[in-house]
Amino acid sequence: MSAQPQLPAEFQAALASLRAARNRPELKLAEIPAPSRLAPYGVALGAEVMADGEEAATGRFILLHDPNGSSLWEGTFRIVTYIRAELEPDIGNDALLGNVAWAWLVEALDDHGAAYRAAGGTATRILSESYGTLAARPDAIDIELRASWTPCGPAVRAHLEAWSTMVCTFAGLPPVPDGVTLLRQRRRR
């Protein structure tokens, strides 16, 4: 997320805002290549949440900027996200899971004071059943949320922090109120 002189000032301000975001220690973020066909300027972050030494959720956070704006976006910025996590069968089989996933997005944005408009997305449950030589593998249920929204201006720190909270929620981590630090769990031997 390095600011370069040829970047528009508004996009540079957005990059600085992203750099100021604070995330939980379980969430590892890394810059990845941004899609180049969607907007003249963009930055993308890949995320991985580790719990008990295993990957519990993954995701992508993409900030796009078109100085000319877009009527579909209703602005000059657009955030595009993806989150995927494996779920316990009792949770994954819930018919309301898509509604819950969308509610997590809206609540996270609201809780972080991330002003937005033109939000849309899809929630998908994926059931993986194994057969033949793979029949011994247990069934797996994943949830995917693909969503996008338009932030109200280049101050996008709250959006990244809200999204980070949501990735951790998908991973099954408990919420952490402001000012509280979780103690690391010790493994019993």
DRENTORMI-803599 format. One record per residue: residue in one letter; y negated, x negated, z of N, C-alpha, C, O in turn. Coordinates in steps of 0.001 Angstrom, whole numbers, padded with zeros to 6 digits, always signed. Atoms other than C-alpha are relative to their C-alpha. Layout:
AYXZYXZYXZYXZ...
END
This chain:
M+001186-000835+000000+000000+000000+000000-001247-000878+000000-002172-000645+000778S+001159+000885+000017-002433-002733-000855-001110+000590-000856-000877+000992-001996A+001160-000515+000729-005892-001579-001895-000473-001068-000980-000600-002243-000635Q+000463+000917+001029-007082-003128-005121-001349+000487-000489-001599+001692-000493P+001349-000384+000405-010672-003180-006434-000043+001036-001125-000972+001843-001164Q+000048-000922+001128-009790-001215-009603+000418+001422+000376+000296+002335-000440L-000388-001335-000442-008504+001735-007582-001242+000809+000367-002205+000257+000898P+001139-000837-000394-010870+004692-007102-000207-000047+001516+000753-000139+002281A+000334+000072-001428-012656+004636-003743+000726+001076+000803+001167+000817+001923E-000668-001092-000711-011133+007998-002784+001481-000323+000238+002029-000002+001292F-001402+000381-000166-007607+006655-003371+000127-001149+000996+001071-001180+001787Q-000004+001085-000985-008414+003480-001419-000147+000557+001422+000491+000070+002355A+000160-000628-001319-009565+005685+001476+001314+000653+000440+001685+000583+001611A-001285-000621-000322-006271+007590+001299+001026-001056+000416+001786-000844+001361L-000930+001084-000358-004291+004317+001374-000300-000525+001404+000618-000787+002180A+000377+000457-001339-006242+003183+004438+000435+001018+001049+000874+000644+002137S-000415-001051-000910-005511+006518+006077+001516-000055+000237+001969+000129+001367L-001453+000125-000151-001768+006090+005424+000358-001191+000886+001255-001101+001725R-000273+001209-000798-001837+002581+006919-000235+000240+001495+000378-000425+002330A+000334-000271-001400-003271+004019+010150+001022+000924+000682+000962+001124+001895A-000973-000947-000563-000347+006448+010624+000924-000690+000995+001312-001845+000824R-000953+000482-001014+001870+006029+013684+001285+000806-000139+001262+002026-000308N-001294-000650+000160+005563+006776+013459+000932-000394+001129+000722-001406+001798R-000995+000302-001018+008515+006882+015812+000776-001259-000383+000937-001553-001568P-000719+001242+000293+010489+003637+016132+001331+000217-000729+001821-000695-001395E-001262-000278+000706+013665+005318+014814-000194+000129-001503+000765+000037-002270L+000326-000212+001410+011906+005872+011485-000444-001315-000624-001435-001908-000199K+000348+001222+000724+011842+002886+009138-000591+000394-001351+000064+001053-002158L+000687-000281+001260+009311+003147+006290-000128-001276-000819-000338-002360-000275A+000198+001121+000911+009111+000892+003253-000608+000530-001292-000253+001609-001764E+000596-000413+001266+006994+001069+000139+001037-000132-001101+001762-001124-001174I-000903-000018+001153+008996+001968-002970-000844+000310-001232-001986+000751-001098P+000796-000304+001197+007891+002361-006588-000370+001485-000077+000469+002363+000126A+000481-001379+000156+005797+005473-007112+000249+000459-001433+000208-000355-002355P-000153-000498+001371+006457+007717-010116-001306-000194-000763-002383+000090-000239S+001218+000320+000751+004025+006723-012853-000423+001109-000955-001535+001062-001481R+000324-001038+000983+004115+009852-015029-000702+001214+000598-001234+002044-000139L+000530-001206-000622+002876+012384-012490-001500-000030+000225-002149+001016+000256A+001430+000139-000278-000611+011011-011828-000409-001436-000305+000434-002333-000302P+000462+001365+000290-002774+007984-012685+000192-000964+001185+000363-002166+000981Y-000117+000851-001187-002493+006691-009084+001020+000619+000946+001100+001838+001093G-000980-000506-000948+000274+006956-006560+000552-001105+000878+000514-002285+000530V-000688+000896-000921+002020+005365-003631+001191+000788+000543+001101+001992+000779A-001201-000661-000503+005529+006111-002391+000598-000808+001138+000596-002039+001128L-000665+000609-001150+007299+005418+000866+001403+000572+000109+001605+001781-000001G-001361-000426-000273+011024+005540+001466+000201-000043+001503-000341-000915+002181A-000222-000071-001444+012223+006503+004935+001483+000090+000296+002277+000638-000468E-001362-000063-000506+015395+006095+006875-000097+000158+001512-000837-000568+002176V-000045-000189-001443+016097+007398+010368+001374-000430+000478+002401+000051-000001M-001248+000490-000568+018713+005566+012365+000193+000617+001381-000732+000644+002192A-000350-000549-001307+020455+007225+015311+001399-000501+000345+002342-000320-000425D-001278+000566-000442+023251+005541+017237+000584-000949-001041+001796-000970-001253G-000447+000997+000965+023427+002814+014585+000401+000545-001354+000881-000209-002200E-000357-000603+001283+023999+005253+011721-001211+000687-000616-002113+001144+000087E+001071-000692+000697+021717+006695+009079+000129+001494+000256+001158+002097-000046A-000028-001426-000342+020839+010201+010228-000792+000850-000989-000512+002038-001145A+000792-000724+000998+018274+011180+007575-000706-001015-000892-000975-002144-000480T+000763+000827+000931+016514+009755+004533-001084+000870-000625-001020+002098-000573G+001040-000768+000669+013410+010748+002657-000937-000854-000805-000885-002084-000775R+001065+000640+000781+010545+009941+000348-001286+000775+000221-001290+002005+000276F+001339-000565-000144+006831+010541+000837-000825-000608-001121-000991-001826-001183I+000752+000481+001162+004740+010283-002324-001390+000629+000038-001534+001847+000143L+001381-000467+000091+000961+010533-002466-000490-000289-001414-000517-001437-001857L+000505+000104+001366-000416+011196-005939-001498+000271-000008-002011+001049+000797H+001448-000235+000125-004058+011038-007008-000381+000026-001470-000062-000888-002230D+000585-000131+001332-005706+012249-010189-001470+000310+000207-001813+001420+000613P+001436-000230-000220-009504+011814-010039-000547+001220-000737-001557+001790-000324N+000439-001175+000756-009826+014618-012627+000502+001306+000611+000081+002389+000203G-000533-001186-000649-007909+017008-010407+001031+000715-000852+001267+000359-002006S-001014-000798+000681-005268+019518-011355-000111+001433+000506-000200+001675+001710S+000070-001404-000420-005443+023292-011360+001277+000399+000746+001228+001242+001642L-001247-000284-000715-001781+023381-010256-000051-000531+001429+000461+000102+002352W+000101+000613-001326-002547+021085-007326-001092+000664+000840-001015+000682+002068E+001199-000509-000668-005835+022795-006479-000742-001128+000717-001262-000943+001817G+000688+001148-000577-007305+019355-005822+000284-001271-000778+000881-001232-001854T-000198+001292+000663-007251+015667-006715+001158-000797+000605+001543-001830+000056F-001144+000650-000633-004394+014679-004364+001167+000985+000056+000972+002200+000082R-001199-000820-000205-000828+015943-004084+001021-000850+000753+001234-002017+000423I-001077+000659-000738+001887+015019-001600+001302+000647-000441+001434+001871-000451V-001314-000449+000434+005458+015275-002839+001014-000653+000940+000981-001865+001150T-000944+000544-000982+008308+014877-000360+001429+000434-000280+001694+001406-000986Y-001435-000271+000069+012061+014826-000131+000595-000469+001321+000264-001548+001812I-000719+000376-001221+014250+014796+002979+001443+000472-000157+001705+001568-000653R-001419-000376+000021+018039+014792+003234+000656-000471+001287+000434-001594+001741A-000722+000347-001220+020232+014854+006324+001332+000735+000030+001447+001861-000455E-001290-000649-000205+023861+015582+007137-000072+000808+001289-000658+000370+002279L+000054-000903-001145+024334+018468+009545+001380+000256+000576+002399+000074-000092E-001245-000461-000609+026968+019605+011967+000392+001301-000699-000483+002079-001079P-000423-001209+000724+029096+022369+010367-000559+001302+000573-000901+002203-000192D+000504-001257-000559+027932+025050+012825-001462+000240-000359-001881+001389-000493I+001404-000135+000397+024293+024369+011912-000090+000159-001515-000839+000999-002014G+000054-000003+001460+024915+023721+008207+000431+001306-000630+000003+001627-001738N-000474-001273+000550+026663+027064+007716-000916+001172+000307-000633+002296-000108D+000926-001072-000353+023736+029072+009090-000740+000480-001251-001371-000313-001949A+000637-000580+001192+022440+031411+006375-001519-000138+000022-002160-000074-001028L+001451+000116-000111+018890+030970+007686-000487-001453-000041-001665-001713+000201L+000351+001417-000039+018937+027162+007386-001197-000337-000894-002066-001111-000491G+001140+000257+000891+016544+027132+004410-001304+000447+000618-002307-000263+000537N+001202-000498-000674+014038+029250+006322-000407-000928+001135-001592-001187+001342V+000280+000907-001116+014339+026918+009307-000604-001305-000525-001581-001802+000036A+000514+001249+000573+013790+023809+007146-001453+000165-000440-002281-000712-000191W+001386-000238+000434+010642+025325+005625-000916+000172+001215-002046-000315+001216A+000794-000185-001217+009415+026365+009076-000290-001346+000666-001380-001544+001202W+000230+001331-000563+009860+022756+010277-001158-000691-000711-001974-001361-000078L+001096+000606+000769+007538+021625+007473-001336+000595+000424-002266-000136+000766V+001260-000676-000321+004849+024204+008196-000432-000317+001436-001602-000606+001684E+000319+000300-001401+005043+023642+011974-000463-001441+000177-001417-001700+000910A+000387+001408-000129+004861+019857+011614-001417-000212-000524-002219-000892+000116L+001355+000141+000549+001777+020079+009383-001029+000629+000944-002073+000035+001213D+000927-000678-000904+000116+022575+011727-000159-000760+001317-001273-000926+001812D+000044+000723-001278+001040+020630+014890-000805-001291-000084-001397-001726+000903H+000735+001258+000187-000519+017473+013441-001411+000223-000533-002142-000736-000778G+001341-000297+000500-003655+019248+012229-000215-000467-001429-001328-000836-001806A+000069+000450+001392-002878+018346+008614-000385+001186-000888+000466+001995-001258A+000489-001106+000828-005034+020734+006564+000546-000132-001418+000514-001212-002008Y-000625+000037+001322-003358+021684+003280-000143+001352-000684-000550+002341-000075R-000040-001236+000777-003113+024284+000538+001045-000182-001112+001543-001286-001334A-000908+000003+001153-000846+025173-002403+001344-000651+000315+001835-001475-000457A-001300+000554-000383+002388+024338-000576+001126+000771-000693+001052+001986-000877G-001180-000608+000606+005719+024985-002248+001191-000916+000173+001033-002112+000414G-001168+000855-000124+009264+023771-002073+001297+000768-000045+001323+001994-000157T-001333-000571-000022+012980+024348-002005+000820-000663+001099+000662-001850+001384A-000962+000522-000967+015633+023947+000666+001386+000271-000572+001682+001381-001015T-001324-000099+000604+019177+023299-000492+001056-000468+000985+000931-001537+001583R-001159+000417-000782+022435+023220+001442+001048-000524-000967+001300+000086-002005I-001003+000606+000864+025096+020963-000051+001292-000132+000802+001324-000807+001831L-001309+000085-000637+028753+021389+000914+000856-000950-000815+001059-000734-002010S-000881+000956+000666+030990+018442+000062+001399+000162+000552+001636-000041+001743E-001402-000131-000374+034716+019101+000120+000783-001031-000795+000529-001219-001985S-000757+001068+000642+037198+016338-000680+001427+000446-000305+002021+001217+000449Y-001335-000381+000460+040508+016669-002567+000761-001230-000468+000198-002317-000601G-000840+001076+000519+043388+014553-003797+000048-001173+000957+000291-001001+002151T-000072+001196-000841+043277+010992-002524-001120-000059+001029-001064-000867+001956L+001112-000049-000958+040044+011815-000684+000124+001169+000975-000793+001419+001756A-000176-001209-000804+041450+014902+001059-000127-000246+001502-000432+000685+002247A+000090+000295-001433+041454+013154+004446-001439-000015+000507-001679+000083+001711R+001408-000008-000417+037664+013024+004462-000374+001380+000530+000024+002397-000038P+000440-001307-000498+036091+015745+006568-001075+000592-000930-001797-000128-001618D+001057-000658+000773+033885+018313+004874-001351-000432+000559-001475-000730+001747A+001344+000381-000426+030192+017470+005001-000995+001022-000529-000858+001523-001646I+001069-000906+000404+027130+019699+004880-001320-000729+000163-001647-001218+001244D+001309+000634-000008+023750+018269+003970-001066+001058-000259-000811+002082-000892I+001168-000822+000317+020330+019878+003894-000985-000890-000735-001221-002028-000331E+001062+000701+000729+017712+018801+001356-001226+000891-000027-001137+002093-000279L+001263-000717+000140+014092+019806+001449-000858-000783-000978-001142-001963-000774R+000937+000562+000974+011896+019130-001555-001244+000862+000093-001182+002079-000079A+001222-000774-000206+008302+020133-000983-001203-000781-000506-001172-002007-000615S+001268+000638+000361+004787+019442-002151-001136+000885+000487-000995+002099+000640W+001191-000712-000453+001327+020385-000972-001225-000852-000310-001117-002050-000573T+001258+000680+000267-002293+019478-001513-000742-000216+001314-001119+000744+001985P+000792+000256-001206-004036+017729+001376-001469+000315-000288-001928+000178-001422C+001425-000311+000160-007644+018765+001934-000807-001283+000175-001439-001491+001212G+000755+001254-000029-009183+015377+001128+000892-001222+000152+002111-001104+000274P-000770+001249-000053-008145+011725+001325+000468-000415+001389+001170-001417+001516A-000462+000321-001352-007580+011724+005107+001427+000536+000142+001632+001681+000544V-001389-000447+000079-003787+011868+004838+000878-000540+001133+002092-000336+001128R-000772+000536-001120-002741+010114+008048+000823+001099+000679+002021+000927+000905A-000689-001092-000693-001859+013418+009741+001157+000546-000832+002155+001002-000274H-001060-000484+000883+000237+014410+006707+001225-000905+000088+002354-000421+000172L-001121+000937-000115+002362+011255+006891+000632+000110+001388+001857+000084+001510E-000540-000135-001351+002728+011621+010660+000792+001305+000149+001838+001321+000798A-000722-001277-000040+003752+015293+010254+001321-000117-000740+002356+000340-000253W-001218+000182+000783+006257+014387+007564+000991-000878+000757+002191-000600+000756S-000871+000884-000782+007633+011577+009742+000676+000765+001130+001862+000573+001401T-000567-000854-001045+008119+014058+012569+001095+000879-000577+002147+001059+000036M-000961-000881+000639+009926+016357+010185+001285-000742-000363+002375-000197-000186V-001195+000789+000326+012302+013607+008997+000828-000219+001269+002055-000115+001245C-000700+000194-001276+013157+012893+012634+000634+001301+000486+001712+001276+001081T-000570-001299-000350+013712+016622+013227+001267+000244-000805+002274+000688-000254F-001180-000144+000853+016121+016726+010274+001139-000880+000509+002308-000506+000413A-001011+000924-000516+017929+013758+011839+000563+000447+001341+001514-000150+001846G-000494-000515-001264+018401+015775+015027-000586-000675+001219-000070-000513+002325L+000637+000651-001143+016101+013688+017206-000881+000993+000738-001518+001841+000113P+000838-000932-000758+014339+015520+020010-001480-000291-000232-001846-001432-000511P+001439+000236+000159+010561+016016+019731-000518-000871+001142+000018-000860+002250V+000617+000869-001001+008373+013526+021574-001456+000414+000131-002240+000209-000796P+001400-000394-000192+005139+014918+023040-000918-001225+000012-000483-002332+000329D+000983+001080-000043+001965+012823+022748-000019-000645+001375+000023+000043+002395G+000088+000735-001255+001796+010128+025399+001339-000271+000667+001384-000903+001722V-001332+000207-000574+005563+010119+026039+000760-000986-000876+000735-000882-002103T-000827+000958+000716+007813+007236+025065+001445+000231+000411+001768+000256+001598L-001418-000184-000299+011542+007821+024782+000614-001327+000398+000305-002367-000184L-000750+001189-000378+013773+005347+026550+001181-000124-000944+001779+000878-001335R-001149+000209+000879+016433+003801+024368+001265+000378+000753+001429+000063+001932Q-001258-000375-000628+019848+005242+025035+000933-001196+000026+001029-001946-000945R-000980+001065-000102+022439+002813+026272+001354+000573-000382+001708+001690-000007R-001360-000413+000337+025887+003018+024811+000920-000317+001158+000861-001403+001735R-000976+000218-001061+028626+003431+027364+001204-000706-000597+001662-000397-001697R-001161+000757+000502+031478+001018+027028+001204+000297+000816+002278-000243+000550
END
